[in-house]
Amino acid sequence: MPANYARFLLHRERTHAANRQLGWALAFVAGAMNAGGFLAVQQYTSHVTGSLSMLADQLALGQMGLVVDATVSVLAFLLGAVTSSLLILQARRRQLASEYALPLLLEAALILLFGLAGSQLARFEGLLVPFTVVLLCFMMGLQNAVVTKLSGAVIRTTHMTGVVTDLGIEIGRALDGLRRQPLDAAQHPPVHGDPSRMVVLAGLLIAFMAGAVAGAYGFKSVGYVFTVPLALVLAALAAVPALDDLRRDPISDRINDQINDR
């Protein structure tokens, strides 16, 4: 991946084009990990809604072991979001180019860890399945927080409920604008859908679905090895800003820190 393109996607100063393209890429990763993770541990981990519903159902049924599992899944997702926020805020205070890259580097490392742990699931299922669920939930919380912060809560990539809802709203607005007659439009101006937003939302939905299909077939065909290219692409994307920070002038950094502390 060209270094300048990686800088464009993860630059501290955000643009609509960078948010759109990075969102699509991460939606693909989330779809792949969610589908592949389900085949590994029979649980979807990219959203909290299902875990909360399972928690309530199992609590009503008195299955306290499963209540604990659901609770831990939610907390793992939450902890991933907290970790992402802390990494971004610390990098922002130090004016690092890798402000948004550091959580993605961590996610890439965890995807590789998932691949390594997954290969041992058959041997240590009782121990590694809960660990794998927690790991996947943490990764999804980590990624969702990154995209939420860099896009100003406009784009999310790990769950599609909001995306489909927003896309439906925009389509409805567009249809309403086409339906209005000229006389009616003069009295009540039509509300037109936003074509650029529809492109973003449709792209997120398609990318997530494409990632899910790729993850399911990849996991079925080659097993946990399918995580390696996902992790490498994500790491390559995030490594460029991180390397830029390593090459920064430490004297200039100290001066900037002194200025910021005043």
N, C-alpha and C positions, 0 to 999 in steps of 0.2 A: 504494500500500500504506500503510495507516495507520501513523503513526510509532510508536504504542504497541505495535502488533503486532510491528513490527521489533525494538523493544527487548525484547519478551517472548521472541522467538526467539533473540536473540543476547546476552541478559543474562549478565553474568559469573557470577552465581549460577544454576546450572542446575536445571531441573526436568524430570521425566520427560515432561511434556506438550510442553515446548519442544524437548527432544531428539528426541522422536518426530516432531513436525511439521517441524522443520528437516531431520531425516534423510530424510523423504519428499521434501521439496523438492529436496534436493541429489542424491538418488538419481535423480530425474527428469532433472536437469541432466546427471549422469554418463551415464545411458543415452542421452540425446540426443547428447551429444558423442562417445560411443564409436561409436554407429551412424553418425552423420554423418561422423565422422573416418574410419571404414572406407571409406565411399564415396569419400572424398577421396584417401586414401593406401593403401587396401587393407591396412590393419593395425589390429587392435584395440589400444587403448592404455590401457584402464582397469585392467589388472591386470598383474602381473609374471610370472605363471606361464607364459603363452604365450611371452613373450620369452625366458625361461630355457630352455624346451623348444626353441625355435627355435635358440638359441645352441648347445645341445648337439648338435642334429641337424646344423646347418651345420658345426660343428667336426668332426664325424665324416665329413662329406662333403668336407671341405677347402675349403669356401667361406668364405674368411677375410673377404671383404668383408661378407658377411651376418652373420658372427660379430661384427664390429665394430659393425654396425647394431644388433644385438640387445643388445650390451653397453651401447651408448650409450643405448638406450631404458630399460634397467634403471637406469642411473646417473641419467638425467633424472627418473625417477619418485622415486628416492631423494633427489635434490637438491630436488625439490618438497616432499617431506616434511620435509627439514631446514629449508628456508626457512620453511615454515609453523610449525614448532616454534620457530624463532628469533623470528619475529614475535610469536607468542603469549607467549613468555617475556619478551620485552622490554616488551610492553604490560602484562603482569601486574606486572612490577616497578614500572612507572609508574602502576599502578592505573587503567588506561584502560578506559573503557566499551567500546571497540572491540577488546577482547582477541581475540575470535573474528571480528570483522568485517574486520580488516585483510587476512588471507589471502584472504577472499572478494572483497574489492575488487580485489586483485591478480588473482584468477582471472577476474573479470568483464572486466578490462582485457585479459587474455591471450585470452579468448574473442573479443573484438573484433579483436585482432591476428590470431587464426586466420582470422577472416572476411576480413580485408584481405589476408593473405598467400595465402589459398586462392584468391581471385579472380585471382591472378597465376600459379597453379600451371601452367596450360597453356603460359604463355610461358616460364617458367623452371623447368621440372619438375626438372631435374637438381639444382638448388640448393635449391629450396623444399620439395620433398617430404621430404628428411631433416630440414630445419628444422621442418616441420610436425609430423612424428612426435615429435621431441624436445619441441616445445611442448605437444602433447597429453599426452604422458607426464608432463611436469612439472606440468601443471594437475591431472591425476588424483592424483598424489602429494601435491600441495598440498591438494586438497580432502579426500582420505582422512585426512590427518593432522589436519586441523581437527576433523572429526567424531569421530575416534578419541579426541582429547584431551578434547573437551567432553563426551563421553558416557562417559568412563572406559573406553574400548576395548569398549564394549557394542555400538555401532552403527558399521557401515561402509557406504559408499554406492557405491563405484566397482566393486566386484566382488560377485557374488551366490553364489559357492560356499559361503562360510561361512554366509550368510543361509539358503540352502536347507537346508544341513546342520542348522543350529540349529532351523529350522522343522520338519524331519523328526523331530528329537529330541523337541521339544515335542508334536508330534502323537502320537508313539509313547508318550510318558508319559501323554497324555490317554486313548489307547486302552487302555493297561494299567490305568488307574484304572477305566475302565468295565467291563473284562473280569472283574475280581476278584469272586468270590462273597463274600457276607457272612462265612461261616465262615473262608474263606481270608484275607479282609481283616483279621479279628481277629488272626490269627497273623502276617500279613505286611501291614502297612498299605500300601495302594496309593500309588503316586507319581503325583500328578495333574499334568497339564500346566498351565502358567501362561497363562491366556487373554490377559492384557494383553501378554505377550511375544509370543504368537502373532500378535496384532494388529499389533504393531510390525514383526515379521519379514515377515508377509504384505504389509503396507503398503509396505515397502522393495522387495520383489520386484515388486509391481504397479507401483509408481512407476518403478522402473528400466525395466520392460518398456514402460510407457506412454511414457516418455521416449525409449526406443530407437525405438519405432514413429513417434513424432512427429519425431524427428531424421531417420530414414531417409526418411519421406515429405516432410518439410520440405526436406531437402537435395535430394531428387529433383525437387521441384516448383519451388523458388525458388533453389536453390543456397546459396551461403554467406550469403545474407541471413538465413537462418533463425537464424544465431548472434546477430543483433542483439537480438531480444526476450529470449533467454536471458541475455545479458550485462546488459541493462537491468534485468531483474527482480532479478538477483543484486546488481547495483550499488545498486539502490533499497533492497534489504533491508539491505545492509551500510553504506550511507551514513548512516543515522540515528545509530547509535552513534558513528561517526566525527565527525559534525557535533556531537554532544553533547560530545565531547572538545575540539573546537575552541572551544566556548563555555565551557569550564571556566575557573575563576579561577586565573591563573598564580601568584598569591601563595600560595594554598592548596596548589598543587602543590609549590612549593618547600619549604613547611613539611613536607609529607608526605615529600618526598625526604630532608630532613634527619633526620626521625624514623626513616625506614627505614635510613639509613646508620649510625645509632648502634648 
